[in-house]
Amino acid sequence: MIATHHGLVPDQVFVGNGSDEVLAHAFQALFQHGLPVLMPDVSYSFYPVYCRLYGIPHEPVPVRAGFRIDVRDYARPAGKVGGVVLANPNAPTGIALPLSDIEALLRLQPDCVVLVDEAYVDFGGDSAVRLIDRYPNLLVVQTLSKSRGLAGLRVGYALGQADLIEALARVKDSFNSYPLDRLAQAGAVASFKADAYFRETCARVVRSRERLVAGLRARGFEVLPSAANFVFATHPTHDAGELAQHLRDQAILVRHFKLPRIEQHLRISVGTDAECTRLLEALRVLLAP
Ligand SMILES: Cc1ncc(COP(=O)(O)O)c(C=O)c1O
């Protein structure tokens, strides 16, 4: 079902219990453990965790001004890189790279696996799946947890050429040789069958996101261009940590990362229109002079 949905054949698909599990297997099976794995310094926090777990060195590559990934920063001499991983759209910034940049990256690093984590791609990103047949070093990872709203079902998958998929299956089988449970399989199949509903839901999230972005900008926030189901925003005169705490006091949860470079930003999930309205109203009061 997943293969057909993406125009691939079954041996180009590996399914796991959530994309976190798929990522963990990919880090173990596909990256060269003696060489550094390159990743943006601002990205999904689990990537360095997997590297540390498996004893793989990792090299954070600083994102440029405006949190932009410049793929030219991933150029290294041949034989010096154990792999590359990035999220597209990136988390927590929401910024998407065009497919031409992913292709440039695959050409820059032809001798190691380039893992593109497309957890949020359905909200406006451009999927690299169509590059799979041309690039044997490309692994695309997707999940049913975000755009399909099925995080509790724990279904994620990797797409790539058959050799990469076979390597993943070998590591998985040495760890837990059973497939996904039947409920998860049934839920996943039902989700792929309900394509019209899926598209409508994604479109609704995108509409709510645009409304949220406009409301935040009207309140003075600088908001990065988001192709995800969250936005990343900073206010020029209000401390992000304090804003997050004041919102929390009103039972409105936004994410504040106490991390270098992003400590003045908030990652705000796109809720329902009613939730976004509540957030914007709470911010109007908090930001009032
Ligand atoms: C970029 C990214 N990749 C992967 C995941 C993992 O999602 P799951 O394990 O639910 O598929 C997340 C979840 O937050 C994410 O943000």
PDBQT file of the ligand as one rigid body, heavy atoms in Angstrom, charges set to zero:
ROOT
HETATM    1  C1  LIG A 301      11.623  15.745  12.424  1.00  0.00    +0.000 C 
HETATM    2  C2  LIG A 301      10.963  14.593  13.120  1.00  0.00    +0.000 A 
HETATM    3  N1  LIG A 301      11.268  13.350  12.734  1.00  0.00    +0.000 NA
HETATM    4  C3  LIG A 301      10.707  12.277  13.324  1.00  0.00    +0.000 A 
HETATM    5  C4  LIG A 301       9.805  12.420  14.361  1.00  0.00    +0.000 A 
HETATM    6  C5  LIG A 301       9.267  11.172  15.021  1.00  0.00    +0.000 C 
HETATM    7  O1  LIG A 301       7.924  10.933  14.811  1.00  0.00    +0.000 OA
HETATM    8  P1  LIG A 301       7.291   9.459  15.013  1.00  0.00    +0.000 P 
HETATM    9  O2  LIG A 301       8.293   8.618  15.749  1.00  0.00    +0.000 OA
HETATM   10  O3  LIG A 301       6.056   9.683  15.806  1.00  0.00    +0.000 OA
HETATM   11  O4  LIG A 301       7.039   8.940  13.642  1.00  0.00    +0.000 OA
HETATM   12  C6  LIG A 301       9.444  13.695  14.795  1.00  0.00    +0.000 A 
HETATM   13  C7  LIG A 301       8.489  13.864  15.919  1.00  0.00    +0.000 C 
HETATM   14  O5  LIG A 301       8.428  14.821  16.601  1.00  0.00    +0.000 OA
HETATM   15  C8  LIG A 301      10.053  14.816  14.152  1.00  0.00    +0.000 A 
HETATM   16  O6  LIG A 301       9.768  16.062  14.555  1.00  0.00    +0.000 OA
ENDROOT
TORSDOF 0
